[in-house]
Amino acid sequence: MISRRQGTEAAVELAGRLPIIGSVGNTTFDLFAVAEDRPENFYLWNSMGMASSVGLGLALARPDLRVVILDGDGALLMNLGSLCTAMMAGVRNIVHVVWDNGGWEITGAQPAGTTYGVDLAAIARGAGFRHTATVDDMRAFRSAFADAMGADEPWFIVAHIDNSGAPKTRPTKTLTAIRDRFASAIAS
Amino acid sequence: MLERFRAEDIHNLVYLPDTVMGRLLALAESDPFFRLTGVHREEEAVGIVTGMHLGGQRGAMLVQNTGLGNSLNALGSLALAYRIPFPLVISLRGELGEFNPGQLHMGRAVTGCLDALGIQHFTLRYEHEVEVVLEGALKTCYTAQEPLAILISAQLTGWKDEQ
């Protein structure tokens, strides 16, 4: 099992200055805890399921940047169609990581479909992603993520994580500040 | 409509088609200025236009009123909360000349939903007003830095003669 905190640290390190979209809840809280001063982080405070769509829109507007989406299994299950939309749009520059802990950790670790055999990587392959990986330890995650960042096609990585919780620190609640800092940091 | 979008540098049209929007999309498709991005559920369009805005490009969201229902949380929690400006173009079913009872209730709820969210809206009913209303609405949208809805009435587009 991977801890989301450690996985996030590796993703931030390997992403360099490239944009990272953090899905609502613990995914975004860990991203903030690991790299709060990193202006290329976009923190979602709500809009469950929208990280993959925001990442797709950014990737279409900025084909020169490889866009990292840090998602949760519960969030992606709300917007599975976004995987099909990414393929229909012909996007090449997304690296979509799903922290999969089998459910909704932040509300008490209730099980979602992923606890009952839903295989998000198989769904991504079915949508048309040619590059997918499912990883259970940090070494495999680092390796898959590095491959994904070096590629010029879309990648989808399911990382099985434990339910070790998230830090208490939070990004700013001035959402336009999140917007403006991120947009300026990635402006060409 | 496309001319007004072009004048405001709205390069991206993010859509889920219906019959009315299909005609607009067909015109846009043959125009290299526009990039069309289809979605499978309308809420995605809110996220995609937001991502485009963060990346420095303008986009419009084109959906039927049913799609407004599918987009409400993203409009509230993303587009309004982060103040992402874009035109939300909605073709109205369940208004004039409706034949499908399944369209009626969401059709009636459109302006109420928009008002509840505080999204400003204008309705296009007559051909001669399209250009001026759209021009003014787009200017206001980017001044407000928020989504603004443009409703396309069946009075403008006509309706099916199905009973």
Interface residues (C-beta under 8 A of the other chain):
Chain A: I21 F42 L44 W45 N46 S47 M48 G49 M50 A51 S52 S53 V54 G55 L56 G57 L58 A59 L60 A61 R62 L65 N79 G81 S82 C84 T85 M88 A89 L175 T176 I178 R179 F182 A183 I186 A187 S188
Chain B: N12 V14 R35 T37 G38 V39 H40 R41 E43 E44 A45 V46 G47 I48 V49 T50 G51 M52 H53 L54 G55 G56 Q57 G59 N73 A74 S77 L78 A81 Y82 R83 I84
